[in-house]
Every structure is written in structure tokens, then in C-alpha cells.
Amino acid sequence: MYRILAAVTLLLFLSNSALAEVLQHIPLDGSEKLETDTVLYFDKDVTADGNGSVKLVATEGISATVVKVPLKDIDNSVLKYSAKLKSKELAEPAYLEMWLHFPGKGEFFSKGLRNPVSGTGGWEEREILFVLQSGQKPDYVKLNVVMSSPGTIWIDDIKLSSEPRSAE
Ligand SMILES: [Ca+2]
């Protein structure tokens, strides 16, 4: 089911990327409030965008919320969470994850399991999508990084954007 959904959303994304609207650019320059602040640290020396990044050091598998973004009156669109990731000595894959909260319904997720990072590597851009049907209006989204094993990862240059869905 998820694979089918992902394939459909990818097509939607390709057809509408020119109409993307950036809802929030989070540079991770040390000014942001980090949600899971027990394992997330600002690192001014390791950076993809020149102004520092956020380092996640985990001693066990974890889903850490980097930032939480309030949303208003967004529906009938494809929500996209993109960021740059850099890994160090990761035995198991790490990937992006977003949790959208819908009033009265709870939280629903999208995970970047199909395109993770692992091992030790340089900066790589990753993105995940969530399709919002008409009338599905989340009031916030949590932007997470998931690590399946102990290790270190850096995240930088987060963008949250919205693209219209194709006419059906
Ligand atoms: Ca940065």
C-alpha cells in the first residue's frame, strides 16, 4: 500500500514541482528551538549550507524530532520535507520521517525508508512526501530523523514545501 502511494505521489510531484511553494525554510543555524534536545546539538563546524548544522548522536535506535512546524489551511496538496543528511559510522540506515497531526484524528506518518543514508558519507539531499486530500488539514507537522542503530548523523538546510495535486 505504501509503495503504491509513494509511486502516485512521485508522479504528482514530478508534474507539479514548478508550482512548489516553500512554506518554511529552516537553515539550522543555531537560532532554532530543537525539539528532541537530549540528543540533538547545534554543530557550527560541520555544515552543508555554511551556517552550521544539527548533529544527532544516538546510543540506540531513535526517531528524533528536529523541529515542529505549525500549519494552517493546507489541504489538497503534496507536502514535501527535504533536508541534507551526512552520516558517520551508521551500521543501519537513517532516514527522514514526518508526522502530521490532524485535529480529532491524531498523527500520521511518512517515512523515507526507500531512500536512506548509511555508513559514512558526505552531504546528500533527501526528501519525503505526504499527500493531503481535500479537507485533510493538519495543524502541525513534526520533522524527524530516524536512526535504526547507534551512530552519528548531521542534518541541515530543511525545507518544507507544498505543491498542488494534479487534476484527477
Ligand atoms: Ca545550516
py3Dmol code that shows the C-alpha trace and the ligand (Angstrom):
import py3Dmol

protein = """\
ATOM      1  CA  MET A   1       0.000   0.000   0.000  1.00  0.00           C
ATOM      2  CA  TYR A   2       2.742   2.425   0.936  1.00  0.00           C
ATOM      3  CA  ARG A   3       4.661   1.664  -2.251  1.00  0.00           C
ATOM      4  CA  ILE A   4       1.646   2.385  -4.399  1.00  0.00           C
ATOM      5  CA  LEU A   5       1.039   5.606  -2.552  1.00  0.00           C
ATOM      6  CA  ALA A   6       4.683   6.606  -2.911  1.00  0.00           C
ATOM      7  CA  ALA A   7       4.639   5.925  -6.659  1.00  0.00           C
ATOM      8  CA  VAL A   8       1.499   8.006  -7.096  1.00  0.00           C
ATOM      9  CA  THR A   9       2.883  10.865  -5.045  1.00  0.00           C
ATOM     10  CA  LEU A  10       6.103  10.820  -7.033  1.00  0.00           C
ATOM     11  CA  LEU A  11       4.162  11.275 -10.262  1.00  0.00           C
ATOM     12  CA  LEU A  12       2.224  14.101  -8.709  1.00  0.00           C
ATOM     13  CA  PHE A  13       5.430  15.670  -7.559  1.00  0.00           C
ATOM     14  CA  LEU A  14       7.027  15.476 -10.990  1.00  0.00           C
ATOM     15  CA  SER A  15       4.054  17.063 -12.659  1.00  0.00           C
ATOM     16  CA  ASN A  16       3.715  19.941 -10.216  1.00  0.00           C
ATOM     17  CA  SER A  17       7.201  20.730  -8.987  1.00  0.00           C
ATOM     18  CA  ALA A  18       7.225  24.030 -10.880  1.00  0.00           C
ATOM     19  CA  LEU A  19       4.339  25.181  -8.703  1.00  0.00           C
ATOM     20  CA  ALA A  20       6.024  24.345  -5.400  1.00  0.00           C
ATOM     21  CA  GLU A  21       5.665  26.864  -2.610  1.00  0.00           C
ATOM     22  CA  VAL A  22       8.182  26.846   0.227  1.00  0.00           C
ATOM     23  CA  LEU A  23       6.195  27.015   3.454  1.00  0.00           C
ATOM     24  CA  GLN A  24       9.178  27.026   5.767  1.00  0.00           C
ATOM     25  CA  HIS A  25      12.938  27.148   5.277  1.00  0.00           C
ATOM     26  CA  ILE A  26      14.794  26.034   8.387  1.00  0.00           C
ATOM     27  CA  PRO A  27      18.506  26.773   7.906  1.00  0.00           C
ATOM     28  CA  LEU A  28      19.597  25.129  11.180  1.00  0.00           C
ATOM     29  CA  ASP A  29      21.931  27.995  12.003  1.00  0.00           C
ATOM     30  CA  GLY A  30      21.691  27.777  15.787  1.00  0.00           C
ATOM     31  CA  SER A  31      18.622  30.021  16.098  1.00  0.00           C
ATOM     32  CA  GLU A  32      16.032  27.238  16.060  1.00  0.00           C
ATOM     33  CA  LYS A  33      14.413  25.536  19.028  1.00  0.00           C
ATOM     34  CA  LEU A  34      15.312  21.855  18.706  1.00  0.00           C
ATOM     35  CA  GLU A  35      12.524  19.593  19.932  1.00  0.00           C
ATOM     36  CA  THR A  36      14.418  16.442  20.992  1.00  0.00           C
ATOM     37  CA  ASP A  37      17.158  18.390  22.726  1.00  0.00           C
ATOM     38  CA  THR A  38      18.509  15.431  24.681  1.00  0.00           C
ATOM     39  CA  VAL A  39      20.246  14.036  21.560  1.00  0.00           C
ATOM     40  CA  LEU A  40      20.310  16.983  19.113  1.00  0.00           C
ATOM     41  CA  TYR A  41      23.063  19.595  19.189  1.00  0.00           C
ATOM     42  CA  PHE A  42      23.922  22.579  17.023  1.00  0.00           C
ATOM     43  CA  ASP A  43      27.280  21.989  15.280  1.00  0.00           C
ATOM     44  CA  LYS A  44      28.796  25.154  13.800  1.00  0.00           C
ATOM     45  CA  ASP A  45      31.754  23.348  12.216  1.00  0.00           C
ATOM     46  CA  VAL A  46      30.038  20.691  10.094  1.00  0.00           C
ATOM     47  CA  THR A  47      27.683  22.298   7.594  1.00  0.00           C
ATOM     48  CA  ALA A  48      26.130  21.905   4.171  1.00  0.00           C
ATOM     49  CA  ASP A  49      24.904  25.486   3.868  1.00  0.00           C
ATOM     50  CA  GLY A  50      27.746  27.391   5.557  1.00  0.00           C
ATOM     51  CA  ASN A  51      25.974  28.335   8.790  1.00  0.00           C
ATOM     52  CA  GLY A  52      26.214  25.157  10.878  1.00  0.00           C
ATOM     53  CA  SER A  53      24.007  22.089  11.133  1.00  0.00           C
ATOM     54  CA  VAL A  54      22.375  19.891  13.739  1.00  0.00           C
ATOM     55  CA  LYS A  55      24.167  16.807  14.995  1.00  0.00           C
ATOM     56  CA  LEU A  56      22.351  13.750  16.288  1.00  0.00           C
ATOM     57  CA  VAL A  57      24.363  11.312  18.386  1.00  0.00           C
ATOM     58  CA  ALA A  58      22.436   8.191  19.313  1.00  0.00           C
ATOM     59  CA  THR A  59      23.376   5.267  21.514  1.00  0.00           C
ATOM     60  CA  GLU A  60      20.338   3.299  20.335  1.00  0.00           C
ATOM     61  CA  GLY A  61      17.751   3.469  17.545  1.00  0.00           C
ATOM     62  CA  ILE A  62      15.707   6.676  17.781  1.00  0.00           C
ATOM     63  CA  SER A  63      13.216   8.892  15.978  1.00  0.00           C
ATOM     64  CA  ALA A  64      14.233  12.422  16.953  1.00  0.00           C
ATOM     65  CA  THR A  65      12.034  15.436  16.203  1.00  0.00           C
ATOM     66  CA  VAL A  66      14.261  18.223  14.902  1.00  0.00           C
ATOM     67  CA  VAL A  67      11.579  20.905  14.639  1.00  0.00           C
ATOM     68  CA  LYS A  68       7.806  21.145  14.835  1.00  0.00           C
ATOM     69  CA  VAL A  69       6.108  23.452  12.328  1.00  0.00           C
ATOM     70  CA  PRO A  70       2.552  24.773  12.745  1.00  0.00           C
ATOM     71  CA  LEU A  71       0.365  24.546   9.634  1.00  0.00           C
ATOM     72  CA  LYS A  72      -2.842  26.324   8.704  1.00  0.00           C
ATOM     73  CA  ASP A  73      -5.376  25.842   5.911  1.00  0.00           C
ATOM     74  CA  ILE A  74      -3.244  23.491   3.836  1.00  0.00           C
ATOM     75  CA  ASP A  75      -5.027  20.643   2.087  1.00  0.00           C
ATOM     76  CA  ASN A  76      -5.438  19.121  -1.365  1.00  0.00           C
ATOM     77  CA  SER A  77      -1.688  19.257  -1.929  1.00  0.00           C
ATOM     78  CA  VAL A  78       1.544  17.310  -1.698  1.00  0.00           C
ATOM     79  CA  LEU A  79       3.605  18.251   1.342  1.00  0.00           C
ATOM     80  CA  LYS A  80       7.341  17.777   0.866  1.00  0.00           C
ATOM     81  CA  TYR A  81      10.016  17.612   3.585  1.00  0.00           C
ATOM     82  CA  SER A  82      13.556  17.841   2.257  1.00  0.00           C
ATOM     83  CA  ALA A  83      16.891  18.092   4.041  1.00  0.00           C
ATOM     84  CA  LYS A  84      20.569  17.329   3.670  1.00  0.00           C
ATOM     85  CA  LEU A  85      21.962  14.394   5.646  1.00  0.00           C
ATOM     86  CA  LYS A  86      25.512  13.326   6.433  1.00  0.00           C
ATOM     87  CA  SER A  87      26.247  10.052   8.196  1.00  0.00           C
ATOM     88  CA  LYS A  88      29.158   8.656  10.193  1.00  0.00           C
ATOM     89  CA  GLU A  89      29.625   5.005  11.106  1.00  0.00           C
ATOM     90  CA  LEU A  90      25.971   4.078  10.782  1.00  0.00           C
ATOM     91  CA  ALA A  91      25.524   0.303  10.836  1.00  0.00           C
ATOM     92  CA  GLU A  92      21.845   0.586   9.924  1.00  0.00           C
ATOM     93  CA  PRO A  93      20.079   3.100   7.663  1.00  0.00           C
ATOM     94  CA  ALA A  94      18.887   6.541   8.749  1.00  0.00           C
ATOM     95  CA  TYR A  95      16.100   8.425   7.023  1.00  0.00           C
ATOM     96  CA  LEU A  96      13.684  11.350   7.192  1.00  0.00           C
ATOM     97  CA  GLU A  97      10.272  10.966   8.758  1.00  0.00           C
ATOM     98  CA  MET A  98       7.381  13.401   9.186  1.00  0.00           C
ATOM     99  CA  TRP A  99       4.397  13.168  11.482  1.00  0.00           C
ATOM    100  CA  LEU A 100       1.351  15.196  10.562  1.00  0.00           C
ATOM    101  CA  HIS A 101      -1.270  15.901  13.195  1.00  0.00           C
ATOM    102  CA  PHE A 102      -4.911  16.141  12.147  1.00  0.00           C
ATOM    103  CA  PRO A 103      -7.296  17.623  14.749  1.00  0.00           C
ATOM    104  CA  GLY A 104      -9.632  14.940  16.071  1.00  0.00           C
ATOM    105  CA  LYS A 105      -7.806  12.146  14.237  1.00  0.00           C
ATOM    106  CA  GLY A 106      -4.267  12.029  15.598  1.00  0.00           C
ATOM    107  CA  GLU A 107      -0.864  11.745  13.956  1.00  0.00           C
ATOM    108  CA  PHE A 108       0.002  10.063  10.650  1.00  0.00           C
ATOM    109  CA  PHE A 109       3.497   9.497   9.288  1.00  0.00           C
ATOM    110  CA  SER A 110       5.524   9.344   6.107  1.00  0.00           C
ATOM    111  CA  LYS A 111       8.934   7.631   6.221  1.00  0.00           C
ATOM    112  CA  GLY A 112      11.862   7.792   3.818  1.00  0.00           C
ATOM    113  CA  LEU A 113      12.647   4.074   4.091  1.00  0.00           C
ATOM    114  CA  ARG A 114      13.131   3.701   0.352  1.00  0.00           C
ATOM    115  CA  ASN A 115      15.985   6.184   0.191  1.00  0.00           C
ATOM    116  CA  PRO A 116      18.023   6.143   3.420  1.00  0.00           C
ATOM    117  CA  VAL A 117      21.650   7.014   4.161  1.00  0.00           C
ATOM    118  CA  SER A 118      24.055   4.671   5.957  1.00  0.00           C
ATOM    119  CA  GLY A 119      27.711   4.032   6.671  1.00  0.00           C
ATOM    120  CA  THR A 120      29.955   7.089   6.474  1.00  0.00           C
ATOM    121  CA  GLY A 121      29.358   9.647   3.747  1.00  0.00           C
ATOM    122  CA  GLY A 122      29.167  13.259   2.601  1.00  0.00           C
ATOM    123  CA  TRP A 123      26.129  15.521   2.375  1.00  0.00           C
ATOM    124  CA  GLU A 124      23.216  14.012   0.489  1.00  0.00           C
ATOM    125  CA  GLU A 125      19.812  15.551  -0.132  1.00  0.00           C
ATOM    126  CA  ARG A 126      16.752  13.512   0.766  1.00  0.00           C
ATOM    127  CA  GLU A 127      13.023  14.218   0.560  1.00  0.00           C
ATOM    128  CA  ILE A 128       9.768  12.592   1.549  1.00  0.00           C
ATOM    129  CA  LEU A 129       6.185  13.358   0.557  1.00  0.00           C
ATOM    130  CA  PHE A 130       2.753  13.269   2.149  1.00  0.00           C
ATOM    131  CA  VAL A 131      -0.395  13.619   0.040  1.00  0.00           C
ATOM    132  CA  LEU A 132      -3.167  15.702   1.599  1.00  0.00           C
ATOM    133  CA  GLN A 133      -6.636  15.068   0.247  1.00  0.00           C
ATOM    134  CA  SER A 134      -9.192  17.845   0.044  1.00  0.00           C
ATOM    135  CA  GLY A 135     -10.385  18.616   3.572  1.00  0.00           C
ATOM    136  CA  GLN A 136      -7.382  16.979   5.264  1.00  0.00           C
ATOM    137  CA  LYS A 137      -5.917  19.945   7.101  1.00  0.00           C
ATOM    138  CA  PRO A 138      -3.070  19.174   9.511  1.00  0.00           C
ATOM    139  CA  ASP A 139      -2.410  21.699  12.275  1.00  0.00           C
ATOM    140  CA  TYR A 140       1.252  20.815  12.711  1.00  0.00           C
ATOM    141  CA  VAL A 141       4.000  18.632  11.305  1.00  0.00           C
ATOM    142  CA  LYS A 142       6.962  17.182  13.156  1.00  0.00           C
ATOM    143  CA  LEU A 143      10.113  16.847  11.051  1.00  0.00           C
ATOM    144  CA  ASN A 144      12.157  13.903  12.322  1.00  0.00           C
ATOM    145  CA  VAL A 145      15.336  11.994  11.637  1.00  0.00           C
ATOM    146  CA  VAL A 146      15.234   8.264  12.322  1.00  0.00           C
ATOM    147  CA  MET A 147      18.314   6.226  13.181  1.00  0.00           C
ATOM    148  CA  SER A 148      17.949   2.445  13.244  1.00  0.00           C
ATOM    149  CA  SER A 149      21.208   1.897  15.129  1.00  0.00           C
ATOM    150  CA  PRO A 150      23.709   3.829  17.246  1.00  0.00           C
ATOM    151  CA  GLY A 151      25.857   6.334  15.388  1.00  0.00           C
ATOM    152  CA  THR A 152      26.100   9.951  14.314  1.00  0.00           C
ATOM    153  CA  ILE A 153      24.202  11.906  11.709  1.00  0.00           C
ATOM    154  CA  TRP A 154      24.059  15.572  10.755  1.00  0.00           C
ATOM    155  CA  ILE A 155      21.029  17.290   9.250  1.00  0.00           C
ATOM    156  CA  ASP A 156      20.986  20.661   7.539  1.00  0.00           C
ATOM    157  CA  ASP A 157      19.023  23.024   5.306  1.00  0.00           C
ATOM    158  CA  ILE A 158      15.484  21.770   5.914  1.00  0.00           C
ATOM    159  CA  LYS A 159      12.726  22.853   3.571  1.00  0.00           C
ATOM    160  CA  LEU A 160       9.019  22.214   3.936  1.00  0.00           C
ATOM    161  CA  SER A 161       7.087  22.913   0.761  1.00  0.00           C
ATOM    162  CA  SER A 162       3.673  22.388  -0.722  1.00  0.00           C
ATOM    163  CA  GLU A 163       2.714  21.551  -4.284  1.00  0.00           C
ATOM    164  CA  PRO A 164      -0.741  21.347  -5.783  1.00  0.00           C
ATOM    165  CA  ARG A 165      -2.015  17.889  -6.647  1.00  0.00           C
ATOM    166  CA  SER A 166      -2.715  17.042 -10.269  1.00  0.00           C
ATOM    167  CA  ALA A 167      -6.265  17.326 -11.514  1.00  0.00           C
ATOM    168  CA  GLU A 168      -7.825  13.870 -11.387  1.00  0.00           C
TER     169      GLU A 168
END
"""
ligand_1 = """\
1
CA
Ca 22.642 25.264 8.436
"""
view = py3Dmol.view(width=600, height=400)
view.addModel(protein, "pdb")
view.setStyle({"model": 0}, {"cartoon": {"style": "trace"}})
view.addModel(ligand_1, "xyz")
view.setStyle({"model": 1}, {"stick": {}})
view.zoomTo()
view.show()
